[in-house]
């Protein structure tokens, strides 16, 4: 085996990809994980209390444990961005190649794509201009910069509401602006947020969109709403955290002809097979995750994808699996 | 050789009066992506030794510096040349992203 050829390539270093590697290594498939961000989206979660086995852990700490487990089992995690995927040959000669540059690539007979999602942007004036000057997509990273300041958080899901709770530890005032009439985060997070609202430190503005982020060129001064709140169209703020979820990160596999559903998720079978033989998918980018983006679920899919890759490569059922 | 840890008091001498470009990583220990970027920044310190001064600022300890340079989002890297800021980037773009910034400054 030359050093750039593996049985299996796993693209994506979040929960799905790392779990796929752990299972693949136990199946004795040589595998390499290539990803942009260790832990993926999860690495940005400041506090996780619903991951079984850990009472309370940060996403990044959890991801580091997974990386160690991957490495203990003999595989490697390469934190790098793949530029392009290529599929060549037929049958025995079929091979997937992941390129970084023209001559730098890794190849394998099977591939698991687990590239999660790309952060959704609002695409409103000021969003790009004030990135790093008050606009942030990582409340875990940036909330402490807003001690005794005001922050507007846009969104209503787990990441938005947990972000609002975390930010309220630092900021003097947090507004949660949501386009719908009811938050859709876990009740545990909503309860904590309600406590903050009771102290008048937090306010939720429902059925409202932010249509512009305004500032003085060097930093944000406020946000413009699409309808007045308490008679005001502008809320003065120092920070805007955008937590409006993601879109499936399928850019690498679309050129291979992978089938997506109408919302853009990769269509997979119960065994995590895509329409392309040898190409499996797991985690937030699959249609199985469209309505439930959780680490536990991504991990389950990663494990299943590894078992299916084993079956595909060895032409026999993976040791832990019966009857498929 | 790992990256130099900058303090407020040596900023003028080591950055603003530096003869070579200075690459500064503003980070905090509680920020996941910063912890990923950290070892990469140390690698760059070694690879670009004598060509670029590679440094880190812990924003928890050096709040004044972070404020002065308008750091409100981390990880953030700022490139200085001839005493002036010439480039900045928010987030961890991977090693290649950092290398690209350094090459532009050389």
Interface residues (C-beta under 8 A of the other chain):
Chain A: X36 X37 X38 X39 X43 X44 X58 X59 X60 X63 X79 X80 X81 X131 X132 X133 X134 X135 X136 X138 X140 X141 X142 X144 X145 X146 X218 X219 X239
Chain B: X28 X30 X31 X32 X33 X34 X35 X36 X59 X60 X66 X70 X71 X72 X73 X74 X75 X76 X88 X90 X91 X92 X94 X95 X96
